[in-house]
Amino acid sequence: MRSMETPDDTTKPTPTPPAAETAGTSEPAAPATGIAAQDWASASADPRYRAAVVDLLGALAYGELAAFERLAEDAKLAPTLEDKAELAAMAAAEFQHFAQLRDRLTEVGEAAVEAMEPFSTALDDFHRQTAPSDWLEGLVKAYVGDSIASDFYREVAVRLDSDTRTLVLAVLDDTGHATFAVEKVRAAIDADPRVGGRLALWARRLMGEALSQAQRVVADRDALSTMLVGGVADGFDLAEVGRMFSRITEAHTKRMAALGLAA
């Protein structure tokens, strides 16, 4: 799960804080309350919250493992040895993120494989339905598709206990793929402007598939959906879920601009 941040300067991606923390203003985030103000030891006393976090970490862990596998596959399509080496380094970083999540699940007494299993079918289906046909489509998928998932997890993270939030944000760190993807895609469009139209259509398809997949995962897991609509996470109601997806869509539009593509 690569964290592809959306830059304000569309020529150079720079990290941005979670959308739920910024809320489109320069004012500091409000002090944490409820579960967000607790550590894992306190928050996990609620079995519903514990189940939701195990689901969240399981979904993230499988996403990171899948990202590692896909980067290794993408390297086979790389046009130069330099590009292959860049992707190999990013793949290694993704595996380290997976290892952090796996170790955390073990630490809290959960089997990582069992935590990941409920999400394997949905994620595998998404990747099967959005298999890139070439090197550029692979870069756009990593930049756009994974970023949508990262935005979703960042939105959730601000309402997690402090220990879990720190871990989630750490594994969403950019592995360097954002800058790499933007540079390569922009260069390809400059060389042949016709490429832009094809990749814009591809990115729109990725957006639709990614949002559908995210909604499917949440709907299938009671504990996770309860967290999102306010059952165990303070102040997160159905209206806020709608606003959350609006923020994710807005971030997608900015990423398209960073790539030089029309949303």
Sequence and secondary structure as in RCSB ss.txt:
>XXXX:A:sequence
MRSMETPDDTTKPTPTPPAAETAGTSEPAAPATGIAAQDWASASADPRYRAAVVDLLGALAYGELAAFERLAEDA
KLAPTLEDKAELAAMAAAEFQHFAQLRDRLTEVGEAAVEAMEPFSTALDDFHRQTAPSDWLEGLVKAYVGDSIAS
DFYREVAVRLDSDTRTLVLAVLDDTGHATFAVEKVRAAIDADPRVGGRLALWARRLMGEALSQAQRVVADRDALS
TMLVGGVADGFDLAEVGRMFSRITEAHTKRMAALGLAA
>XXXX:A:secstr
       SSTTS      HHHHTTSSS      GGGGS HHHHTTSHHHHHHHHHHHHHHHHHHHHHHHHHHHHH
HH SSHHHHHHHHHHHHHHHHHHHHHHHHHHHTT  HHHHHHHHHHHHHHHHHHT  SSHHHHHHIIIIIHHHHH
HHHHHHHTTS HHHHHHHHHHTS  SHHHHHHHHHHHHHHH THHHHHHHHHHHHHHHHHHHHHHHHHHH HHHH
HHHHTSSSTT  HHHHHHHHHHHHHHHHHHHHHHT   
